[in-house]
Amino acid sequence: MIRFSDEHVWVRVEGDTGVVGITVHAQDTLGDIVFVELPALGKTLAAKDVAGVVESVKAAADVYAPVSGTVSEVNEALRADPSLANSAPLGEGWLYKVKLAAPAELDALMDEEAYARFSA
């Protein structure tokens, strides 16, 4: 299951973990991503907290946590190659994984169809 926030962040649920990244729309809007600031391992995030920053040649944008939880893993590959967030935003370009604290928060997020309408 994948859900989308109105801040153009997605979360894919894998058991009790959420894999988080920016959407295709977000990376299209930002352009070529040159730097990604990832959250610290073990950091506790509440939904809507700033979890990191994505910088492109055009702008910098905060990445807001779509759900609450504790950061369990970060995508170290992005530190070496931030462009993964452009080339594979829904795949290899994920940002971090979070142990879900309140899975019910997922119900407030959009499914793919609703997000497509929202971002059109």
Number of C-alpha atoms within 10 A of each C-alpha: 10 17 22 25 22 13 15 19 21 29 27 18 19 13 8 11 19 28 24 29 29 25 25 18 15 19 20 12 12 18 15 19 22 20 19 24 16 20 21 15 14 13 13 17 21 17 15 14 15 15 22 17 16 22 18 19 11 12 12 15 15 15 24 23 24 29 27 21 22 20 23 19 17 19 18 13 14 20 15 12 14 22 21 21 27 21 15 16 23 22 12 15 22 24 29 23 24 26 22 23 17 13 15 10 13 22 9 12 19 18 16 14 10 12 19 12 9 12 11 6
